[in-house]
Amino acid sequence: MSKVIPPEPTVTIGGVSFTVDVADTPEKRFQGLSGRPVLEEGTGLLFIFSEERKHTFWMKDMRFPLDMVWISASCTVADITTDVPQPPPDSADSVLPTYSPSAPATYNLEINAGVAAASGLKTGDPVTFGGTLTGRFGC
C-alpha cells in the first residue's frame, strides 16, 4: 500500500505542523504576506532561498505581527524572531526596521505572532517538509 501524500504543502517543526503557502520566486518573496488581512490559524508562509545566509526581511504593508522561524539548510531551526510588529499604516520604507537571523538560514517560515512560543518551538528543532514539498527542497 503506498503512502498518500497530502496535497497541500506542510512544514513540521518538532512535531508541530503548519499548512503553508510557498514563496519560491523573487516575485513571491517580494510580496510575502504584505497586504493580507489575516493569516489563518495553523498556517504560514515558507520562503525558500537558493543559498544559506542571513537573509533580511522587513514588514512593509503588513497588517498583523509575526514570528519568523529561520530554518537552516540542515533542516533545523537556526533562529526564531518573535513578535515582530506590523508597522503603522503608510510608513515610509526608509523608517521600516529589518530583521535577520542570528545564524545563516535557507528558509524562513512566517507564522502568527505568539505561535512559536505557544507551540514550544526552539532553536535546534528538526524540520521536515511534507505534502507537495516532499523531496523538493531537502527537508
SULSULLIN-V428854 format. One record per residue. N is the residue number from 1. RES is the residue in one letter. PHI is phi in radians with two decimals (none if undefined). Layout:
BEGIN
n: (N,N)
res: (RES,RES)
phi: (PHI,PHI)
END
This chain:
BEGIN
n: (1,2,3,4,5,6,7,8,9,10,11,12,13,14,15,16,17,18,19,20,21,22,23,24,25,26,27,28,29,30,31,32,33,34,35,36,37,38,39,40,41,42,43,44,45,46,47,48,49,50,51,52,53,54,55,56,57,58,59,60,61,62,63,64,65,66,67,68,69,70,71,72,73,74,75,76,77,78,79,80,81,82,83,84,85,86,87,88,89,90,91,92,93,94,95,96,97,98,99,100,101,102,103,104,105,106,107,108,109,110,111,112,113,114,115,116,117,118,119,120,121,122,123,124,125,126,127,128,129,130,131,132,133,134,135,136,137,138,139)
res: (M,S,K,V,I,P,P,E,P,T,V,T,I,G,G,V,S,F,T,V,D,V,A,D,T,P,E,K,R,F,Q,G,L,S,G,R,P,V,L,E,E,G,T,G,L,L,F,I,F,S,E,E,R,K,H,T,F,W,M,K,D,M,R,F,P,L,D,M,V,W,I,S,A,S,C,T,V,A,D,I,T,T,D,V,P,Q,P,P,P,D,S,A,D,S,V,L,P,T,Y,S,P,S,A,P,A,T,Y,N,L,E,I,N,A,G,V,A,A,A,S,G,L,K,T,G,D,P,V,T,F,G,G,T,L,T,G,R,F,G,C)
phi: (none,-1.47,-1.35,-1.52,-1.59,-1.04,-1.22,-1.53,-1.24,-2.32,-2.21,-2.02,-2.15,0.90,1.59,-1.80,-1.84,-2.23,-1.46,-2.21,-1.58,-2.09,-1.92,-2.08,-2.21,-0.97,-1.15,-1.19,-1.17,-1.10,-1.22,0.88,-1.69,-0.94,1.48,-1.24,-1.33,-2.79,-2.05,-1.08,-1.01,1.40,-2.15,-2.89,-2.16,-1.73,-1.57,-2.07,-2.02,-1.47,-2.41,-1.56,-2.87,-1.54,-1.10,-1.95,-2.15,-2.40,-1.98,-0.96,1.04,-1.40,-2.00,-2.70,-1.35,-2.35,-1.85,-2.00,-1.81,-1.55,-2.07,-1.39,-1.12,-1.53,1.14,-2.30,-1.23,-1.50,-2.95,-2.35,-1.82,-1.79,0.89,-1.31,-1.37,-1.31,-1.34,-1.04,-0.96,1.09,-1.16,-1.18,-0.95,-1.15,-1.82,-1.34,-1.24,-2.01,-2.32,-2.44,-1.32,-1.38,-2.29,-1.00,-2.49,-1.84,-2.31,-2.38,-1.79,-1.67,-2.32,-1.04,-0.99,1.62,-1.22,-1.03,-1.18,-1.10,-1.58,1.30,-1.21,-2.60,-0.97,1.67,-1.03,-1.28,-2.20,-2.27,-1.76,-2.31,1.07,-1.22,-1.54,-0.95,1.31,-1.66,-2.26,1.70,-1.77)
END
